């Protein structure tokens, strides 16, 4: 009979601290050199100029003269996930290891933009997997959240994408992902509910088939 794992068997890691681009030599895939792509910056800048006119502003007044370019560069940064390959990023840090208990990185800060209104949503992700002969550098679990979050998103798809890429690349015995986020499209407009939080989950393998594994995961992220 397979022995169920207990919380004391579980490796829990707080997310590695980082902001913006990685300073690690093995993370060159995170250097967004195309953030300054002149053609892309020009196209977005022109669209922002038109938008400013559309809301009744004067794009030529002093305070707005550089706004179109600033917004363009900001948008390129906020959507840099389109120009990053999560498969390559994960594959660069996969190692053979006999460890076979749950690995959890919780409270991974995330920022994304709702694809329906292009307004921000932000919160935290909890990502766990049970290795099957292969482990991945723990920072990459946070990195993969970052790749998919830096695209126009819905929270439901983001949660599934993080689960699926870890499952596909590592082929672990199971993956569990929970994301909790606050959506500005609900806070600033529409129903204007200031304190609402949306929680989504996506699981595979033993996180689905084993009640005790799933319960342990949810218990650990709520500590």
Protein Blocks (a to p, Z undefined) as FASTA:
>chain_A
ZZdddfklpccddddddehjafbfklmmmmcfklmgmklmmmmmmmmmmmmmmnopafkb
mklmmmmmmmmmmmmmmmmmmmccfklmmmmmcccdfbfcdcddehiacddddfklopac
ddddddddddehiacdfklmmmmmmmmmmpccdfklmmmmmmmmmmmmnopabdcddddd
ddfklmmgmjopakbccdddddehjllmpmklmmmmmmmmmZZ
